[in-house]
Structure formats: structure tokens, C-alpha cells
Amino acid sequence: MEKLKIFTTGGGAPGARGIFKSFRIGAREENRELEIVTSDMDKDAYGFHLADKHYIIPSGKSPEFISKLLEICEKEKPHLLYSWVTPELVPIAENRDKFEALGVKVVLSDAEALKIAQNKGKCYEAITEFGYAPKFKFVDSLEAIERAALELGYPEKPVCYKPAVAHGMRGFRIMKPGVNRADILFNEKPMSVFTTLEETKEILKDYRLPNMLVMEYLSGLEDKEYSLDILMNNGEPVVAIPRVRVKTRQGISYIAYVEQNQELIEAAEKIAKKLNLNYSINMQFKFSEDGKPKLIEINPRLSGTIIACVGAGANMPWLSAKIALGEEVKKPVVEWGTTMKRFWEEVYTNGNENWFLGI
């Protein structure tokens, strides 16, 4: 069988190691030779030492971004191109034909589907018919933020706000009356998401606001937060795996529990079909006080904790590659109840291309 070459961006992303591992596990199980070429903006990206080759690239917002990727593809001739860096997804998808002219399959949904999925407001509007959107309001000023917060129940209830388009936890805050900043300073880890309406008004009074949403704070089902990975094959679901985010640090799961929650699985399948999403998609859910699942956001790409699904028996990164290559994909058998626990691990180099993992 011909050697498979995969080219990825995001070699320094926290989840890159797990995704590289997933590809290598899949190739090993099928006795297939695999080469991974990766890239990142950061010359010190740890993933450079876990791939077979690496390149430094500009930002996804740079006018040189696509031309640099095309240059690498012309040189390396990969079969597949992946990105799990949110600002890069739409530019790559919009230039799909240029990559495919070089024989490179882009493993991403269509650009228009990505634009809707990445814009929380447009996404919520698109799925309103299913009842999976939280209560939300568009805002474009401090006055609008205050008015929306009051309409959504503040100060009797906590209320959230966030940019309509963002990645990670950038711009996300929970407005909760009575929050004591000194208590947060001394008793919570940095990056606390709690604030008050008064503090929000003070911080943003001279700031040009992006398109934003104010939305209800979801606290149902023991305040659990779920991350769900779903694999789509040309518009049809192959497998969907919800996991409880048991412990997180700066938005990244360090302990995750794979749970067979059929309500979330059905929600994810409906949403993915409605938005015309393909390949591996990540969705985050919480439950409302009345017990209904509500979509927080969609990451239309391989997720940073998808390795938890691999441990539970569903190697979604590898299966997504097989879908892109037009190969047969069977529904995997999921080991429900699997728990993933993460720990730090080191990569060492001696100043050149020689490196080793751990001690």
C-alpha cells in the first residue's frame, strides 16, 4: 500500500501530540506506512519534534498564509491537509480548489458551513428550530450589554457574554453579582471567568466592541459541561461521543469521562446535518435549568481532546483520513465509561534536529 503523507498546521497546539499519536496508531493497526509533516507560526513548537518534517508558517490572517501552504504542498506532495487552528479554517477551505489541483485533499467542511459554525450568533439562529440554542441577544454597545443582561435575569441570575467569533476562552466572561475580586485574586487560579456588570462596564467603556452575544448562564444537570466529537461521512454521522469535562485548565480538558448520553448524540447529529458539516467536528454543550441540552459552541475541526475518543475505541482522526481518501469506514465500537487523565510530558533537543521524548 502506498505511503500516506499527512500535512497539518498547528504543530504547537496542546492537542497536536494526541492527534499525531492517533494517526500513528491507525497506520500501525493497518500496517500502513505514514509520514507526518507539520507546521506552526512558532519556531519552538514542540510538535516539530513529533512529526517527520516541519515548517514555520505565517499567521492564518496573513496574506502570505495560503501561498506558503501551497508552496509546502508543492514540495512535499501530501495526500491530506489538516488544520485545527480556528483562524486558519476558513482561509484554507476557501482555497480548497488550489490545494486539490495539487492532489491534496482538504479535510475540512465547506467554507460556508465553517463560517456559520464559527459564528455563535449565526449558529444559534440556524438551530433554533431544534431548541438547542441558549437564550441569547446580539449586542454592539455597553448599553446593549446592560439591557440584555437585565432582560436575561441579571442580577438574580448569572449571565454570560462573549464575542460572536472567537476561539478558546477569549472574551468569555460570566457576570455574577457579588463577585469579590480580592477573593478571586487570592483563592482562585489565574484566568477566572467571573466578573460583574459594573466591572464589565468599567473595562469596556473605551473599547471598540466586536460583535458580541449576551446569553443565559447554563447550570443544569449538576452544572456539567460536555464536549462531544462527531464524525460525519458526506453528511451522515458515523459515530458521536460525548464526554464530561471533569477537570479543565485554561479551557483544556485534563480529565474527561466518556458518557453514553443519547440525548446529546441525537442533538449533535441534527446540528451537524443542519449545518452541512463534515469530517470530525467538536461541539460543547451544557444543560439548562429545565434539563434541556444547549449548544455552547462548535469547533468544526479535530478537537484538542479527541485522544479521549481514541482511548474509548473510536480513532476519529484516522477515520477522518480514511473518509477523505474515499476508503471504507465502519462504525467503531465505543467503550463507554472510559476516563482519560492527562499529564505533562517533555520533549528534549540538543540544539539541532536530534531529540528524544521523556527520560
C-alpha positions as CSV (number, residue, x, y, z in Angstrom):
1,M,0.0,0.0,0.0
2,E,1.3,3.5,-0.9
3,K,2.7,5.5,2.0
4,L,0.3,8.0,3.4
5,K,1.6,11.6,3.9
6,I,-0.4,13.9,6.1
7,F,0.3,17.7,6.3
8,T,-1.0,19.6,9.3
9,T,-0.9,23.1,10.7
10,G,-1.0,23.8,14.4
11,G,2.1,21.7,15.4
12,G,2.4,23.6,18.6
13,A,-1.2,23.3,19.7
14,P,-1.9,21.5,23.0
15,G,-3.8,18.7,21.3
16,A,-1.2,18.1,18.5
17,R,0.5,15.3,20.3
18,G,-2.7,13.3,20.8
19,I,-3.7,13.8,17.1
20,F,-0.3,12.7,15.8
21,K,-0.5,9.7,18.1
22,S,-4.0,8.9,16.7
23,F,-2.7,8.9,13.2
24,R,0.3,6.7,14.0
25,I,-2.0,4.2,15.9
26,G,-4.3,4.0,13.0
27,A,-1.4,3.5,10.5
28,R,0.2,0.9,12.7
29,E,-3.1,-1.1,13.1
30,E,-3.5,-1.2,9.3
31,N,0.2,-1.9,8.7
32,R,0.4,1.3,6.7
33,E,3.5,3.5,6.3
34,L,2.8,7.1,7.4
35,E,4.7,10.4,7.2
36,I,3.5,13.4,9.1
37,V,4.6,16.9,8.0
38,T,3.6,19.7,10.4
39,S,3.8,23.5,10.6
40,D,3.3,26.3,13.1
41,M,4.0,30.0,13.5
42,D,6.2,29.3,16.5
43,K,9.8,28.1,15.7
44,D,9.8,26.4,19.1
45,A,6.6,24.4,18.6
46,Y,7.0,21.1,20.4
47,G,5.2,19.2,17.7
48,F,8.1,19.9,15.3
49,H,9.9,17.1,17.2
50,L,7.0,14.7,17.0
51,A,6.5,14.9,13.2
52,D,8.7,13.7,10.4
53,K,9.2,17.1,8.9
54,H,8.2,20.6,9.9
55,Y,7.9,24.2,8.5
56,I,7.4,27.6,10.0
57,I,4.4,29.4,8.5
58,P,2.8,32.9,8.9
59,S,-0.4,33.6,10.7
60,G,-3.7,32.4,9.2
61,K,-4.6,36.1,8.9
62,S,-1.5,36.9,6.8
63,P,-1.9,37.4,3.0
64,E,1.1,35.0,2.6
65,F,-0.6,32.2,4.6
66,I,-2.2,30.3,1.7
67,S,0.8,30.8,-0.7
68,K,3.1,29.4,1.9
69,L,0.9,26.3,2.5
70,L,0.7,25.8,-1.3
71,E,4.5,26.1,-1.6
72,I,4.9,23.4,1.1
73,C,2.3,21.2,-0.6
74,E,4.1,21.5,-4.0
75,K,7.3,20.4,-2.3
76,E,6.0,17.7,0.0
77,K,3.1,16.4,-2.1
78,P,0.9,15.3,0.9
79,H,-2.3,13.3,0.4
80,L,-4.2,15.2,3.1
81,L,-4.2,18.7,4.7
82,Y,-5.5,19.2,8.2
83,S,-5.8,22.3,10.4
84,W,-7.1,22.5,14.0
85,V,-6.2,26.3,14.3
86,T,-9.5,28.1,14.3
87,P,-8.5,31.3,12.3
88,E,-7.0,29.1,9.6
89,L,-10.0,27.0,8.8
90,V,-12.0,29.3,6.5
91,P,-9.0,30.6,4.5
92,I,-7.9,27.0,3.8
93,A,-11.5,25.9,2.9
94,E,-11.9,28.9,0.6
95,N,-8.8,27.8,-1.3
96,R,-9.7,24.2,-1.4
97,D,-9.6,24.0,-5.2
98,K,-6.0,25.3,-5.2
99,F,-4.9,22.5,-2.9
100,E,-6.9,19.9,-4.7
101,A,-5.3,21.0,-8.0
102,L,-2.0,19.8,-6.4
103,G,-3.6,16.5,-5.4
104,V,-4.1,17.5,-1.8
105,K,-7.4,16.7,-0.1
106,V,-8.5,19.3,2.4
107,V,-10.0,17.6,5.4
108,L,-12.4,20.3,6.4
109,S,-16.1,21.2,5.9
110,D,-17.1,23.7,3.2
111,A,-16.2,27.3,3.8
112,E,-19.8,28.5,4.1
113,A,-20.6,25.8,6.7
114,L,-17.4,26.8,8.6
115,K,-18.4,30.5,8.7
116,I,-21.8,29.7,10.2
117,A,-20.4,27.2,12.7
118,Q,-17.7,29.6,13.9
119,N,-20.1,32.5,14.4
120,K,-22.1,31.7,17.5
121,G,-24.9,34.0,16.7
122,K,-25.5,32.7,13.2
123,C,-25.1,29.1,14.5
124,Y,-27.7,29.7,17.2
125,E,-30.1,31.2,14.7
126,A,-29.6,28.2,12.4
127,I,-30.5,25.6,15.0
128,T,-33.3,27.5,16.8
129,E,-35.9,25.1,15.4
130,F,-34.4,22.2,17.4
131,G,-34.5,24.1,20.7
132,Y,-30.7,23.5,21.3
133,A,-29.8,27.2,21.2
134,P,-29.5,29.0,24.6
135,K,-31.3,32.2,25.2
136,F,-29.1,35.0,23.7
137,K,-29.1,38.5,22.4
138,F,-26.9,40.3,20.0
139,V,-25.2,43.4,21.4
140,D,-22.9,46.1,20.0
141,S,-22.6,48.6,22.9
142,L,-22.2,48.8,26.6
143,E,-25.8,50.0,26.9
144,A,-26.9,46.9,24.9
145,I,-24.9,44.6,27.1
146,E,-26.6,46.0,30.2
147,R,-30.0,45.9,28.7
148,A,-29.6,42.3,27.5
149,A,-28.2,41.2,30.9
150,L,-31.2,42.6,32.7
151,E,-33.6,41.0,30.2
152,L,-31.9,37.7,30.8
153,G,-32.4,37.9,34.5
154,Y,-29.4,39.7,35.9
155,P,-28.7,40.2,38.8
156,E,-31.0,37.5,40.1
157,K,-29.3,35.1,37.7
158,P,-25.7,34.9,36.3
159,V,-25.4,36.0,32.7
160,C,-22.6,35.3,30.2
161,Y,-21.1,37.3,27.3
162,K,-18.6,36.5,24.6
163,P,-17.6,37.6,21.1
164,A,-19.7,36.1,18.3
165,V,-16.5,34.9,16.7
166,A,-13.6,33.8,18.9
167,H,-11.6,30.7,19.8
168,G,-10.5,29.3,23.1
169,M,-12.0,31.3,26.0
170,R,-11.0,34.7,24.6
171,G,-13.6,37.3,25.5
172,F,-15.8,35.0,27.6
173,R,-17.0,36.1,31.0
174,I,-19.7,35.2,33.4
175,M,-21.4,38.2,35.1
176,K,-22.4,37.2,38.6
177,P,-23.4,39.8,41.2
178,G,-21.4,39.8,44.4
179,V,-18.2,38.6,42.8
180,N,-15.3,39.6,45.0
181,R,-12.2,40.4,43.0
182,A,-9.9,40.1,46.1
183,D,-11.3,36.7,46.9
184,I,-10.7,35.6,43.3
185,L,-7.1,37.0,43.4
186,F,-6.1,35.0,46.5
187,N,-8.3,31.9,46.3
188,E,-8.7,31.1,42.6
189,K,-6.2,30.3,39.9
190,P,-5.5,33.0,37.3
191,M,-7.8,33.2,34.3
192,S,-11.0,33.3,36.4
193,V,-14.0,33.9,34.1
194,F,-16.2,35.6,36.7
195,T,-16.9,39.4,36.8
196,T,-19.8,41.8,37.4
197,L,-21.8,44.0,35.2
198,E,-20.3,47.1,36.9
199,E,-16.7,45.8,36.3
200,T,-17.6,44.9,32.7
201,K,-18.8,48.5,32.0
202,E,-15.6,49.9,33.5
203,I,-13.3,47.7,31.5
204,L,-15.1,48.2,28.2
205,K,-16.1,51.8,28.4
206,D,-13.4,53.0,26.0
207,Y,-13.1,49.8,24.0
208,R,-14.5,49.2,20.5
209,L,-16.6,46.2,20.9
210,P,-16.6,43.3,18.4
211,N,-19.9,41.6,17.5
212,M,-21.0,40.1,20.8
213,L,-23.6,37.9,22.4
214,V,-25.1,38.1,25.9
215,M,-26.6,34.7,26.9
216,E,-28.1,32.8,29.7
217,Y,-25.8,31.0,32.1
218,L,-26.4,27.3,31.9
219,S,-26.3,25.5,35.2
220,G,-28.5,22.4,34.8
221,L,-27.5,18.7,35.2
222,E,-25.2,19.3,38.1
223,D,-23.5,22.1,36.2
224,K,-21.7,19.6,34.0
225,E,-20.1,20.7,30.8
226,Y,-19.9,18.3,27.9
227,S,-17.6,18.2,24.9
228,L,-18.8,15.9,22.1
229,D,-16.9,14.8,19.0
230,I,-18.9,13.6,16.0
231,L,-17.6,12.1,12.8
232,M,-19.5,12.8,9.6
233,N,-19.1,11.0,6.3
234,N,-20.6,13.0,3.5
235,G,-23.5,14.3,5.6
236,E,-24.1,11.1,7.5
237,P,-23.0,10.5,11.1
238,V,-20.6,7.6,11.7
239,V,-20.2,8.0,15.5
240,A,-20.7,10.6,18.2
241,I,-19.0,10.5,21.6
242,P,-20.0,12.8,24.4
243,R,-17.5,13.3,27.3
244,V,-17.8,15.1,30.6
245,R,-15.2,17.7,31.1
246,V,-14.3,16.6,34.6
247,K,-11.3,18.9,35.1
248,T,-10.1,21.7,32.8
249,R,-7.2,24.1,32.9
250,Q,-7.5,27.2,30.7
251,G,-10.2,25.6,28.7
252,I,-8.4,22.3,28.1
253,S,-9.6,19.0,29.5
254,Y,-7.2,17.2,31.8
255,I,-9.7,14.6,33.0
256,A,-12.6,13.5,30.7
257,Y,-15.2,10.8,31.1
258,V,-16.8,9.2,28.1
259,E,-20.6,9.1,28.7
260,Q,-23.2,7.4,26.6
261,N,-25.7,10.3,26.6
262,Q,-28.1,9.6,23.8
263,E,-29.8,13.0,24.1
264,L,-26.5,14.7,23.3
265,I,-25.7,12.3,20.5
266,E,-29.1,13.0,18.8
267,A,-28.6,16.7,19.2
268,A,-25.1,16.6,17.7
269,E,-26.4,14.6,14.7
270,K,-29.2,17.0,14.0
271,I,-26.9,20.1,14.3
272,A,-24.2,18.6,12.1
273,K,-26.7,17.7,9.4
274,K,-28.4,21.1,9.6
275,L,-25.1,23.0,9.2
276,N,-23.8,20.6,6.5
277,L,-20.6,19.8,8.5
278,N,-18.3,17.1,7.5
279,Y,-15.4,15.0,8.9
280,S,-14.6,15.4,12.6
281,I,-16.5,18.1,14.5
282,N,-16.4,19.1,18.1
283,M,-19.4,20.6,19.9
284,Q,-19.7,21.8,23.5
285,F,-22.9,21.5,25.5
286,K,-24.4,22.3,28.8
287,F,-27.9,21.7,30.1
288,S,-30.4,24.4,31.1
289,E,-32.2,24.5,34.4
290,D,-35.2,22.7,32.9
291,G,-32.9,19.8,31.7
292,K,-32.6,20.6,28.0
293,P,-29.3,20.3,26.2
294,K,-28.0,23.6,24.9
295,L,-25.1,24.2,22.4
296,I,-22.4,26.4,23.7
297,E,-20.2,26.4,20.6
298,I,-18.9,24.4,17.7
299,N,-15.3,23.8,16.8
300,P,-15.5,22.5,13.2
301,R,-12.2,20.6,13.3
302,L,-10.4,17.9,15.2
303,S,-10.5,18.8,18.9
304,G,-7.6,19.1,21.3
305,T,-9.0,16.2,23.5
306,I,-10.1,13.9,20.7
307,I,-7.5,11.4,22.0
308,A,-10.1,10.6,24.7
309,C,-12.3,9.1,21.9
310,V,-9.3,7.1,20.6
311,G,-8.8,5.6,24.1
312,A,-12.5,4.7,24.1
313,G,-12.2,2.8,20.8
314,A,-13.0,5.4,18.1
315,N,-10.0,6.7,16.3
316,M,-11.7,9.7,14.7
317,P,-8.6,11.4,13.3
318,W,-7.6,8.2,11.5
319,L,-11.2,7.5,10.4
320,S,-11.5,11.1,9.1
321,A,-8.4,10.4,6.9
322,K,-10.0,7.3,5.5
323,I,-13.2,9.2,4.7
324,A,-11.1,11.8,2.9
325,L,-9.3,9.1,0.9
326,G,-12.6,7.5,-0.1
327,E,-11.9,4.3,1.9
328,E,-14.5,2.2,3.7
329,V,-15.2,3.3,7.2
330,K,-17.1,1.1,9.7
331,K,-18.8,2.4,12.9
332,P,-16.4,1.8,15.7
333,V,-17.3,0.0,19.0
334,V,-17.2,2.6,21.8
335,E,-16.1,1.6,25.3
336,W,-18.5,3.8,27.2
337,G,-17.3,4.8,30.7
338,T,-13.6,5.3,29.6
339,T,-11.8,8.0,31.6
340,M,-8.9,9.9,30.2
341,K,-6.3,11.6,32.5
342,R,-3.6,13.8,31.2
343,F,-0.2,14.7,32.4
344,W,2.7,16.8,31.3
345,E,5.4,15.3,29.2
346,E,8.7,16.7,27.9
347,V,10.5,16.8,24.6
348,Y,14.2,17.3,24.7
349,T,16.6,18.5,21.9
350,N,20.3,19.1,21.8
351,G,20.1,22.2,19.7
352,N,19.7,20.6,16.3
353,E,17.3,18.0,14.8
354,N,18.2,15.3,17.3
355,W,15.6,14.9,20.0
356,F,14.0,12.4,22.4
357,L,10.9,12.1,24.4
358,G,11.0,11.8,28.2
359,I,13.8,10.4,30.2
